[in-house]
Every structure is written in C-alpha cells, then in structure tokens.
Amino acid sequence: MAPVVLSLVALVVVLVAAASVGSVAIRPFALVAAVVDGVQGHAHGPAETIVWQLRLPRVLLAALVGSALALAGATFQGVFRNPLADPYLLGAASGAGFGASAVLVLAGSVPWLTRLGVPGAAFACALATVVLVMVLARRDGGLPAVSLILAGVVLGSILSAGTSFLMLAARDRAAGILSWLLGSFAFASWDRVLSVLPLLVVATVPLLLAGRALDVMQLGEESAAQLGVPVERVRLALLAAATLATAAAVAVAGVIGFVGLVVPHAVRLAFGARHMRLLPLSALWGAVFLVLADLFARTVLAPAELPVGIVTALVGGPFFLLLLRRQRSR
C-alpha cells in the first residue's frame, strides 16, 4: 500500500507544479485558492480563468491519457508475457491515425466525416482495427498470441500506408496530420476530459481487478488453465478493455508513443512484477510521466510548443534500446 500512497502524492505534486508553470506563473498556494474559488463558483479573476480554462483541463487530460496508456501497456505485456509489448501492438495507433487523417483530408467532401470529427473517427477506427485483427487471428475458437501479433503488424502497416497516401494526396494538410500523429494537448478542454473519462473508467476498472489472473497467466496457458483461469476468455476481455482505454486516449490526444512501453517496465524494475501492484502503479506513474512530458513540451521552446510525442520518444527511444540490449544479454 505504501508505494501506491507515495505514487498518489507524487502525482498530486506533479499536477500542482504543471498547472502552476506557464507564460503566466501562478504560485502553488494561489493555484489551490483558484481551484477552491472555482469549485465554489467564484472563479472570476484572471488567475482563476487561466487555471480553470487552460491549465486544469490540460494537466488532467495528460494525466488521464498517460494513465490509460501505461495501464494498457502493462496489460498487453502481461497478456503476451513480453515486456516489449505496448498498447499499439494490435494496430490501434495505425487505425486511429488513418481515421483522423481521413477526416482532416476528406471532411469537406464527405459530410458524415465532418459530423464524426477527428476524435470520433480516430476512436472508431482504432476499435475497428483491433476487432478486425482479432477476427483475422482467431484459430479454432482461440486467439493465439503469435497470430494476434502478426495480424496486428500487417494490418497496422497497411493502415500506415493509407495514412501516408492521404498525406501525399493532400499536402496542404500534411502538417496538421503530422501534428496529430505526434500527439498534443494544445487543444485540451473540459469537453475532451469529460468525453474520455467515462470510457476510461469502464476500461480501467476490469483491468485493475485482473492482477491475480495476469499473475497466474505468467505461469503459462496450461498451468493457468489447471489453476482455474479461463485463459481465452480472460485474454479476450483484457485485450478488449486495454484496447478501449488505448482508443479513448488516442482519440483525444493523438498517437503518443513509448508511454505504454517505458512506464510499466520502469515500475516493474522498481516495485516488482506482481500485477496486483504493477497495474495501479503503472496507471499512476503513467500519469506522472505524461504530465511532466507535456510540461517540458510546452515550456522548452515557449511560446512555441513541441508535440508531446517527440518528448516521449526522446525518453522512450533510448530506454527501449537499453531494454533490447538487456533482453539480448539474457
């Protein structure tokens, strides 16, 4: 319990620090006062406006997205028994990118795409991609891990090629597509926070309750079945919940890489591999990591902003290479 409490404290500290920093600095005590005034309905001053309209939606959305991606990554790594797995393994990122690109390029000529919007199209295409991967990988009533991964890689490559084609076909909109693909919280709002929150709650609750089943599944499918775990049903349920969390996160923030790979593995190294502890800690530290990454992205070149995906790649890329080296040495 102590690591969870300390992680919660760290998350609160990071949220307060991130909401305090910006073009207009706000002292932490003034920030807390502004939040209290807003809760009481007295948010009329400039500080309260900055906090409630700009800072709070952004840091909360970053925390939700980081938590979802890290929790989904830990789940994928547990399901596939591979620390190199990440939430985009089954093509969710490629599907979301294709859906968002289609809206940005074709919305003017296809009215229903306009009504769907970029987040809606990204969410729908991410879910549809993973469902199609599962259909293609299904064998004899089961979902073999190798077939799932191969189907995800192939379908993801096809959709990535489609996204590239759309960017070439509409070069005047390529910058907007690329910006979305690299991820950003520049357009964070309370509407986005409230739209993604119910989906993440629905996805997160079963994932957090699956720690014991994932621990048993690390013994192998046959051993897990002998111990009473319905492996295929549990695998399908966990992949569905993790995909829902991933699709919701990508829909509101774009494709942000390495969070679901780096955070669970770092938590595993620091606190152990038991999933009953790994899953909640991954969710908390995923939120911490992405809030800090977004803080760096919006301040290092201020007033310009870096896509947050660049920051996570700069951190996650070297970590991934070290992880590969460690795996090879084993």
N, C-alpha and C positions, 0 to 999 in steps of 0.2 A: 504493500500500500504506500510506503514511503516514496518510492520512485514516482508513482502517479501524482502524489501531492506535490512533490518538488517540481514535476513537469508542469502541473497546473499553475504553480506560482511563476515559473519561468515564462509560460505563455502569457499570463496577465502582465508581467513586467514588459515583455516584448510588445504587446498590444499597446500599452500606455506609451512606451517610447516611440513606436512607429506613428501613433496618432499625434504625438507632440512635435514631430520633426516635419518641416516643410518650408515653403517660401516664407510663411509666417510662423515663427516658432511660438509654441504655446507651452508654458511651464506645466509639469505634471499635475500640480495641485489645481492650476487653472483649468486644466483639461477635465479633471474629476468634477470640478464645480460646474463646468459647462455641461457635462453629461447629466449631472443631477438636475440642473436647471431644465434641460431638455425633457427629462423624464417627468418633471413637474409641470411642463407646459410653459416654461418661461424662457425659451431659447430665442431671444430677440437681438442680442448683441452680436457684434462681428465675430467674436471668438466662438460663440455658440453656433453661429451659422457655418463657420469653417469646419468645426468639429462634426456637426450633425449632417451637413450636406456633402462634405468632401472626405474628411478623414475617416470617420467611423465606418461608413459603407465600404470604403476601400480596404481597410485593415481587416474587417470582419469577413469580407468576401475572400481575401487572400488566405485567411485562416481556415475558412470552410473548404476552399479548394485544396489547400495543402494537406489538410486533414484527410479529405476524401482520397486524394491520390496516394498518400502514404499508406493509408489503411487498405486500399485496393491492392497496392503493390505487395504489402505483407501477405495478403490473402493469396494472390497469384503465386508468390514464392512458396507458400505453404502447400497450395493445391498441387503445384507441379514439382515440389520438393527440389527447387532450384533457386539459389539466391540471386541469379542473374535475370529472373523473370520480372516483368514490370506490367503496369496496368494496360499498356498499349500492345501487349503481346498478341492479342487476338484481332487486332486491326481497328480498334475503336478510334485511335487518333487519325488514321488514314480515312476512315469513314466520315468522321466529323469534319476533317479538312476538306474533303470533297463536297460535303453538303454545304458548308459555309461558302466555299468558292463558287458553287453553283448559284447560290443566292446573290453573291456580290457581282457575278457576271451576267446572270440571266434574269434577275428580278424585274428588270424593266420590260421584258417581253413575255414573262410568264407571271400573270397576276397572283396565282396561288403561292408562288415562292415569296412574293412580296409580303403577303399576309403571314406566311410562316416565319419569316425573319431569319437572321443568321443564327441566333441561339437555338431556335426551334429546329431548323434544318440540320444543324450540327448534332443536336441531341438525337433526332430521329435517325439520321444516317449512321451515327455511332452504334446505336442499339441494333439497327437493321444489319449492319456489318457483322456484328458478333453473333447474332442469331443465324445468319447465313453461314458463318464459319462453323457453328455447332451443327447445323444441318449437313454440311459437307463432310464434317469429320465423324459423324455418327456411324458406328460399326456394330452390328449385332446387338442393338439396344444400348450400347455403351458409348462413352466419349474417351477414346484412347488419347493420352497426353500428346504423343508424337503426332497423331493425326490433327489434333487441335492446333498445335504449333505450326505445322506445315500449312494447313489451310489458312491460318491467320497471316502467315508471312506472304503467301501467294496472293491472297485477296487484298491484303494491305498494299502490296506492290502495284497491283492493278489500279487501285483507287488513287494511290500516289501519282501514278502516271496520268490518270484522268485529271487530277488537280493541276499537274504541270501543263497539260494540254489547255486547260481553261486559262491559266496564267498567260500562256503564249497567245491564245486566241484573243485575249482582252488585255493587252499590255498596259493600257492606261489605268487598269485597276489592279495590276500585279502588285504594286506597293501595298495596297490595302489588304490583299490576300496574304502577302508575306507577313505583314504586321500581325494579322490574326493568327497565322500559323505559329508565330514565335511567342504568342501569349502576352497578354497585358491586362492590367487592372485600371487603365486610364479612364474607362467608361463605367466604372463601378457605380452602382446606385442601390438605393434601398429596394427598388423593384427587382433587381437581379438577386440580391440577398434573399428576399422573401420568396422568389420563384425557385431558387435552388435548395433552400432549407428543407422543405418537406420531402423532396426526393432523397436528399442525403440522410435524413432521419430514417426513412423507410429502408434505405440500403445499409446504413451503419448498424442499426440495432441487431439484425441477424448476424452480421459479421463479427461484432464484438462478443456475441454469445457462442461463437463457433470455435473458441480457443481449444477446448478439450478435444473436439472432433479432429481438428487440424493436428494437434499433438499426436493423437493416435495414428493418423494417416501417415505420419513420418516414418512409421514402422514398416510401411509397405501396404499395398492394397490387400493382399491376402491376410496379413496379420490384423489389419484394421477390420476386415470383414469378420474374422474369427472373434474379435473383441466386441462385435455387435454394432459396428458402424456401417450403415448402408452407403458404401463408398460412392457409387454412381449418383445417387440422389443428393448426397451431401456435396459432391463436386459440382453438380449442375446448379444447385441452389447457391453455393458460394460464388461461382462464376457469374451467375445472373445478378446477384447483389453487388458484387465488385464492379461489374460492367455498368450497372445503373449508376453507381457512385462516380465512376470514371466519366460516363457520358454527361452526367449533370455538371461535373466540374469543367469539362472541356467546353461545354455549350456556353458557359458564362465567362470563361477566361481564355479560351484558345488552347492550343496544344503546348503545354509546359512540360518539358522533358526532365527526366532524371529524378524527380521528387520521389516517385514510387519505387525507384531502384536504390537510391542513396540512403534515404531515411530509414527504411526497415532494416537494412543491413547494418547501418551505424547503431541503431537501437539494439540489434541482436548482439553486436560486439560488446556494447556497454552493459546490457542488462540481462543477457541470456536469450536462449532460443525458445523458451516456453511461450506458446502462443497466447495463453491466458494473460500474460503480461505484455508480450510483444505487440499485440493488436492495439490495445488502448494507448500504449506509449508511442507507437508509430503514428497514431492519429494526432496525439498532442505535439510531438516533435515535428511532424509534417507541417502543422500549422505554424509552429515557431520558425521553421526553415523558410517557408514561403513568404511569411510576413517580413522577415529580415531580407530576403532576396528582393522583394518588391521595394522595400525601403532603400536598398542600395540602388536599384534600377531607377528610381525617381529622384535620387539626390546626387549621384556621382557626376552627372552631366547637366545638372539643373541650370536653366529651366527646361532643357530637353529631357526626354525620358528614353531609357533603354527598354526594349522588350524584356520582360522578366525571364522569358525562356533563354535568353542569351546568358543571363546571370546564373541560372540553374545549370546550364550546360558547362559554363566555365568552372563551376564547382563539381558537378557530377561527372564530367568527362575524365579528369584525372583520377577521381575516385573509382570510376568504372575500370580504368586501365590497371590500377592497383589491385582491384578485385580480380580481374582476369589473371594477373600475374600470380596472385595468391592461389587461385584455383589451379593454375598450371603446376605450381610448385607442389601442390597436394597430389 
